Amino acid sequence: MQMLTVRIPEWLHAALRQLAHEKKSSINQICVDIFYDAVVTAAVDEVIVQYESYRIVRSGNRYAIVWGDDFEDLIPSVEVISPALGVVWFNTREAAVAEAAAMKEE
């Protein structure tokens, strides 16, 4: 888990505090949920290839290589690259498959 410091106006803090109270949650969790909903917005329409350490998926008219266990039906619509988890986007199925083949050979 990473730490993020965000400066926000008083009215926004009050609104987050109220929302956290209504949901019986913490302000931190409310913020994480909001960030998650803003970034993890691409639905996995089809799993094209399932390898041991990653998979190739289709979301609309884009294709992605996804690794890590954190992403199931929804994945980030932006590229996220880290050793533990990630998503790399491609405009064509062929490009995703070729990159995955190169990754598999490494």
C-alpha positions as CSV (number, residue, x, y, z in Angstrom):
1,M,0.0,0.0,0.0
2,Q,1.3,3.4,-0.9
3,M,0.7,6.7,0.9
4,L,-0.6,9.8,-0.9
5,T,-1.0,13.3,0.6
6,V,-3.7,15.5,-1.0
7,R,-4.5,19.1,-0.2
8,I,-8.2,19.8,-0.5
9,P,-10.5,22.7,0.4
10,E,-12.4,22.7,3.7
11,W,-15.8,22.2,2.0
12,L,-14.5,19.1,0.2
13,H,-13.1,17.7,3.4
14,A,-16.4,18.2,5.1
15,A,-18.2,16.5,2.2
16,L,-15.8,13.5,2.4
17,R,-16.2,13.3,6.2
18,Q,-20.0,13.3,5.8
19,L,-19.9,10.6,3.1
20,A,-17.6,8.5,5.3
21,H,-20.0,8.9,8.2
22,E,-23.0,7.9,6.1
23,K,-21.2,4.8,4.7
24,K,-19.7,3.9,8.1
25,S,-16.2,4.1,6.6
26,S,-13.1,6.2,6.8
27,I,-12.2,9.2,4.8
28,N,-9.2,7.4,3.5
29,Q,-11.3,4.5,2.2
30,I,-13.8,6.9,0.6
31,C,-10.9,8.6,-1.2
32,V,-9.5,5.2,-2.3
33,D,-12.9,4.1,-3.6
34,I,-13.3,7.4,-5.6
35,F,-9.8,7.1,-7.1
36,Y,-10.4,3.5,-7.9
37,D,-13.7,4.3,-9.6
38,A,-12.0,7.1,-11.6
39,V,-9.1,5.0,-12.9
40,V,-10.3,1.3,-13.1
41,T,-13.0,1.8,-15.7
42,A,-12.3,-0.5,-18.6
43,A,-14.4,-3.7,-18.6
44,V,-12.9,-7.0,-19.7
45,D,-15.1,-8.1,-22.5
46,E,-13.1,-11.2,-23.5
47,V,-10.0,-13.1,-22.2
48,I,-8.1,-14.0,-25.3
49,V,-5.2,-15.8,-23.8
50,Q,-4.6,-17.0,-20.2
51,Y,-0.9,-17.6,-19.4
52,E,0.4,-18.5,-16.0
53,S,1.7,-15.0,-15.1
54,Y,-0.5,-12.8,-17.3
55,R,-3.4,-12.7,-19.7
56,I,-4.4,-10.9,-22.9
57,V,-7.8,-9.3,-22.8
58,R,-10.1,-7.3,-25.0
59,S,-12.0,-4.2,-23.7
60,G,-14.1,-2.6,-26.4
61,N,-11.8,-2.1,-29.4
62,R,-8.5,-2.2,-27.4
63,Y,-6.4,-5.0,-26.2
64,A,-4.3,-5.3,-23.0
65,I,-1.7,-7.5,-21.4
66,V,-2.7,-7.8,-17.7
67,W,-0.6,-9.3,-14.9
68,G,-1.1,-9.6,-11.2
69,D,-4.2,-10.8,-9.4
70,D,-5.7,-7.5,-8.5
71,F,-7.6,-7.0,-11.7
72,E,-10.5,-9.3,-12.7
73,D,-13.5,-7.9,-14.6
74,L,-12.4,-4.2,-14.5
75,I,-8.9,-3.0,-15.3
76,P,-7.3,0.5,-15.4
77,S,-8.1,2.3,-18.6
78,V,-4.5,3.7,-18.5
79,E,-1.2,1.9,-18.5
80,V,0.0,0.8,-15.1
81,I,3.4,-0.9,-15.1
82,S,5.0,-2.3,-12.0
83,P,6.7,-5.7,-11.2
84,A,3.8,-6.9,-9.1
85,L,0.8,-5.9,-11.3
86,G,0.1,-4.0,-14.4
87,V,-1.8,-3.3,-17.6
88,V,-0.3,-2.4,-21.0
89,W,-2.7,-1.3,-23.8
90,F,-2.5,-2.0,-27.5
91,N,-4.7,-0.9,-30.4
92,T,-4.7,-4.3,-32.1
93,R,-4.9,-7.8,-31.0
94,E,-1.9,-8.7,-33.1
95,A,0.3,-6.2,-31.3
96,A,-0.8,-7.5,-27.9
97,V,-0.2,-11.1,-28.8
98,A,3.3,-10.2,-30.3
99,E,4.3,-8.3,-27.1
100,A,3.0,-11.1,-24.9
101,A,5.0,-13.6,-27.0
102,A,8.1,-11.5,-26.5
103,M,7.4,-11.3,-22.7
104,K,7.0,-15.1,-22.5
105,E,10.4,-15.6,-24.2
106,E,12.2,-13.5,-21.6
